[in-house]
Amino acid sequence: MSEADGDTIRERLTWLAQSKVGQAQVEQLEPLPGHAGLGYSFILRQGTEPPRKLVIRTIPDGVPAVGPADVARQAKIMRSMAAAGIPVPEIVWWDGDDPVFGRPYFVCAFVEGYKTPDDWRRITETDRRLGRRAMQALPRIHAADWRGLTAEWGAPQTLELEFARLLNLYDRPTVDASVGGRLAVLRRRLLERRPPDPAVGCVHGDFHWGNIIFGDDDVRAILDWELAFVGPILLDVGCICFYADPEAFSGDFSDRARRFGLTPDEILDAYQKGSGRRLPSEEVAWFRAFSAYRFGVISLFNLMLHQRGKRRDAMWETMALSVPQMAERGLEILAK
């Protein structure tokens, strides 16, 4: 974000803090990494109280607070997960239409901890152990009683709705489908073989090590709930198995898949140990292939936004080169 963006956030954040706690100062505002929305860490000083490190998540002025940009929804989901015993950052303040801050936001605690390395060559046995702990924590999200959480999470979303959403992203004249390889073929095969009655629960929607803060030997906080919804829980399992599959990517991204330190089979084994049950192998394969299709569509859509100047992020130029390989890997997994 630009220096002007940071100055605006700092000024509004100071007003917000003073409206909440009286005399307060905002210091050390620092942008957080990520590809969606605006996120900053900062120090809150309040009178004689010890300084506190916090995080603010918000959206740019003029951006509709819908979908992944609905940060107030994210705050409510995180509070519901905290109540269910899931490790998430503590929500301090939030609002969907705040007159002081001027846009939707939430403020949460900054969680200190450990992030596993991005470079697979630096992965240690400790990192592998933490990865297994992460997969053993995921079933706890899936086991939360979603029927009592519809006010925060919304009604369950079916696979049919997810297919329709993805087709809306993909089937438009501004998206260059020619660079997607056999993505349309993969979609057709997935529709032909979709599971009739997948288990439903709370789905994180973007569960991977980059969205997790670890302690010495366990998960300390699960972050980034903007894609969370109620739906087929194996979407999360298929997604992380896809991310960790070097054969699903080309070029440098193939090496990046190794940063998880565990193979897709090891990831699946850890999840099954955490959930206490075996998963149908054909259903797992379908959701792995579906994740390849899903991320391929999202990559092409984000490439289109970047190229048209709607949402600049050059990463998608490189990621899009892997989309044909995603499609081929999905077809291969389905055929086994």
N, C-alpha and C positions, 0 to 999 in steps of 0.2 A: 504494500500500500504506500501511497505517496506521503511525504512529510505533512502535507496539508490535511490528509485524512487523519493522520495521527494527532495533529493539533486539535482537530474538531472533536475527535473521540475523547481526548484528554480534558478538554473544556467541558463537554457535556457530562463526562463521567464525574468530574469534580462537582458539578451541580447536583448530579444524582446522589452521590455519596453524602453531600451536605443536606439534601432533602431527607435522607434516611437516618443519619446519625448525628446531625448537627455539624459542629466544626470538624472538618476532615480535609486531608490533603491527599492527592493522588500523585505518586512518584514512580519513576522507572517504568514507564509504559513501554512495553516491547511487543512487537507483532509476533504471533504464533504461526508455525507452519501450517499449510493446508491448502486445499484447492476449492474450498467453498466458504462463502461468508467472510466475516471479519472476526478475528480473534486476537486478543491482547492479554498479556499478563501485566500486573501492576502491583505496586505496594500501596496499601491503604494505611494512612496514619491518622489516628483518632485520639486526640487529647493525650492522656497519660497511658492509654492502652498500648500493649505491645504492637508493633507494626505487623500487618497481616498481608500475605501474598495471595492475590485473588486473580481470577480470570474473567474477562467479559467476552461474551459471544453476541454478535449483533449482525445486521445486514446493512448494505449501503443505502443511503437515502434514495427513495423512489422505487426500490425493489419490493415487489409484493411479498408479504409474509405468508407464503404458501409453500407446500411441499418441504424440501430440505431447508428452505429459508424461514420456516415457521419456528423461530428459536424459542418462543414461549411454549410451544408444544413440546419441544425437546426438554425444557425445564420440568414440565409436568411429568413427562415420561421418566426422567432421571429421579425425581422425587418418588414416583411409584416404585421404581426399582430399589431405591434405598429402603423403602418400607418393606420390600420383599426380601431384604437381606443381601441384595446384590451390591458389590463394591462399586460405587460411583462417587464422583466429587459432590460434596455438600452444596446444595443450592442455597445461596445467600439472599439474592433478590431476583425477581423476574417480573416482566410485564409485557403484554402484547401490544399496548398502545400507550406508551408512557409520555405524558406531557412535558416532563422535565428533560428526559433523554432524547425525546423527539423521534424515536423509532423503537421497534420491539428489541428486547435484549434479555439475557440472563447473566447474572454474576454468580460464580461458584468458587469454591476453594481451589487453590493451586495444589495439586498432589505431587509431593516430592517422591522420587523413586527412580527406577532403572528402566531404560528402554533397551531392548535387544539391538545389536548392531545391524546396520543396513548392509554391510559387506559380509557376504557368506563366509569369506575366508577368516573372519574374526569370530565366528560362532564357536562357543565353547560348550562343554557338556552342561554347564550351569544354564546356558541359554536354552538348550534342548529340554532340560528339566522344567524350566519356566514355561516353555511352549506347551508341554504336556499338562501343566497346571492350568494354563489358559483354556485348553480344550476340555478339561474336567470341570471348569467353571461354567462353560457355555450351557450345559444341560440345566443349570439352575435358572438361567434366563428363560429357557424353553418351558420349564416346569412351573413358572409363575402363573397364578390363576388369572388368565386374561379375561375371563367372564366378568370379573369384578373391576376391570381396568378399562372398560370401553370408553369412559369419559376422557381418559388421557390418551389412549391408544387408537380409538376409533373401532369401527366394526371390522370383522375379519375380511381379508382380501384373498380372493381365490386365484388359482393359477390362470384362469381365463382372464381375470382383470389385469394380471401382470403381463400376460401376452399382449393384451390390447394396449396397455401403456407403452410397452416397448415398440410395438408396431407403429404407434403414433410418433415415436421418436425417429424411427427408421424410415418409414414410408412417407417421405416428403421430398419435394423437388430440390430442396437446398442441401440434402444429404447425398453424398456421392457413394452410392451403393456399389459401384464398380471396384472400389478399393477394399471391399469387405470379403472378397473371395466367395466361398460357398456358405455364407451366413444364412441366406434365404433357404438353402437346402437343409441346413441344420434346424432351422425353425420348423420346417415341414415334418422332419423326422421326429422332432420333439413332440409336436402336436399329435402325431400318430401313436406315440408310445407313452403319453403322459399318465402318471399314476392316478388311479380313480379316486382314492380316498386318503391323501397324505395327512399325517398328523399335524394339527394346528396348535400354535402357541405364540408367545411373544418372540419376535424375530428382531435381532439387532440390525441386520441389513448390511453391515460393513465390518464384520468381525474379523480382525487380523491383529498381529502383534503391534503394528504401528498405532493402533487405537487402544493400547493397553499400557498402563503404568504398573511395573512389577516392584514388589518388595524383595527382601533377601531370598525368599523361597515361595512366594505366592503372588497372586494377583492383588494389587493394591487399589486399582481403579480402572474401570472400563469407560472409555470416552466415546464421543462422536456418535450421538444417537439420532442424527437428523434423518436417517433412512429407516428408522425403526417402525414396525407395523405388526399387526396380528396376521399371521398367515402360516403357510407350510414351514415347519421348523427346519426341515432339511435344506432350505435355502441357505442358511448360515453354514451348514456343514459342507454343502457343495461349493459354496463360495470360497471358503478357506482352503479346501482341497484344490480348487482351481488356482488360486493365488500361489500355492506352494508347488505347482506342477511345472517344472522347467520345459516340458514338452508342449505346454500350452502357449508359449511365447517364442519370439524370435529375437536375435541380436542380444543386446545387453539385458533386455528384460528377462531372457531365459536364465541368466546368471542371478538376476535379482530375485527370482522365485526361490532360489536356494537360501535366501536370508532367513527363512523360517526355521531352518535347522532340522526339520522333520519332513519326511516324505508324506505324500497324501495318505498312504496306508497307515503310517505311524500316527498321523493326525486323527484319522478315523478310529484307530484302536484306542487312543486316549479319550476321545469323546464317548465311545461305547463303555469304557471303564467308568467314566464319570456318571453316565446315565444309568448304568447297571443293566443295559440290555443290548442285544445285537440288532443291527439295522439290516433291513432287506438289501442285499447287494445290488439288485437291479434298480431299486429306488435310489440308492446312493449314486449309482452310475448316471441315472437320468438327471439328478440335480447337479452333478458335476458338469455334465454336458450343457444343461440349462444355464449354469453360471458362465460358461464360455460364450454362449449366445448373448446372454444379458450384458456381460461386460463388453463384448464386441459392439453391440448396439450403442451402449453408452459412450464408448470410445469414439465411434463415428459421429454421434450427435455432438459431443464436446469438441471434436475437431471442426465441425461445421460452425459452432459458435465462435471458436477461436479465429477461424479464417474470415468470418464475417465481421469480426471486431465486436461481437456481442459480449464475449467473456474471454479475454486474452489469457491463454496458458499454452505455451509452446510445447509442454510435455506431451500434449495429445497428438502433435505431429509425429513424434517418435512412436508413441503407443499404437497409433493407427496402423503402423507397419506390421504389427503383430496380429491384427484382426484376422487375416486369412489363416494364420496358424491356429488361432483360437477356434475357428470354425472346423478346421481339419481335425484338431484334437478332440473336439466335442463329438464329431461324427465317429471317430475311432473308438472313443469310450462307449458310445451307444451301441456300436457293432459288436463289442466283446460279449 
